[in-house]
Amino acid sequence: MEFSKKAVVEQYKTHPTDTGSPEVQIAILTGRINYLSDHFKQYPKDYASRHGFLKLIGKRRRLLEYLKRTKKDSYKQILGKLDLRK
């Protein structure tokens, strides 16, 4: 499974030049997290990558909390689109 950042940005952008809104950042992090979780199924002893993986999860969690505080409707929408549970 290959992860394409451009495709994710195109799908989740909020305006034509959007590349860094919380929605886009959360979608990019989710794609990387999904890619790495598949990687760990094949290589369970890859502890160095696991450290970065846990940092990505923490960053996504903080961005989701920010979005929940500032834009509730966008928060619910992104959870539904990315199939995240909260």
BELNORKA-V823580 format. One record per backbone hydrogen bond with DSSP energy under -1.0 kcal/mol. CO is the residue of the C=O (numbers start at 1). NH is the residue of the N-H. Records with the same first field share a line. If there is no record, write none. Layout:
CO=NH, NH
This chain:
4=8
5=9
6=10
7=11
8=12
9=13
15=18
21=25
22=26
23=27
24=28
25=29
26=30
27=31
28=32
29=33
30=34
31=35
32=36
33=37
34=38
35=39
36=40
38=42
39=43
43=46
45=47
46=50
47=51
48=52
49=53
50=54
51=55
52=56
53=57
54=58
55=59
56=60
57=61
58=62
59=63
60=64
61=65
62=66
63=67
64=68
65=69
66=70
67=71
71=75
72=76
73=77
74=78
75=79
76=80
77=81
78=82
79=84
